[in-house]
């Protein structure tokens, strides 16, 4: 079963779930969880009610670094 996520440019939320962030970054969700646990990744999540949320602005910024 494949999940469909909206494009980052069409995103109206401030932060997305780990699964959605991993999809946009081309990584596995467990990689993002590791970044959060060890605080050694290029992004820092926020915690909302104990769950990880990944700021859309930071994801866009990280993806645009490759364009510069």
Residue pairs with C-beta under 8 A, 6 or more apart in sequence:
3 19
3 23
5 16
5 20
5 23
5 24
8 24
8 56
8 59
8 60
8 63
11 56
13 56
14 55
14 56
14 57
15 45
15 46
15 48
15 53
15 54
15 55
15 56
16 24
16 53
16 54
16 56
16 59
17 51
17 52
17 53
17 54
18 29
18 32
18 33
18 45
18 52
18 54
19 29
20 54
21 32
21 43
21 54
21 59
22 28
22 29
22 31
22 32
24 59
24 63
25 32
25 59
25 62
25 63
31 41
32 41
32 43
32 45
32 52
32 54
33 52
34 40
34 41
35 41
35 42
35 43
35 45
36 44
36 45
36 52
42 62
43 54
43 55
43 58
43 59
43 62
44 58
45 52
45 53
45 54
45 55
46 52
46 53
46 55
47 53
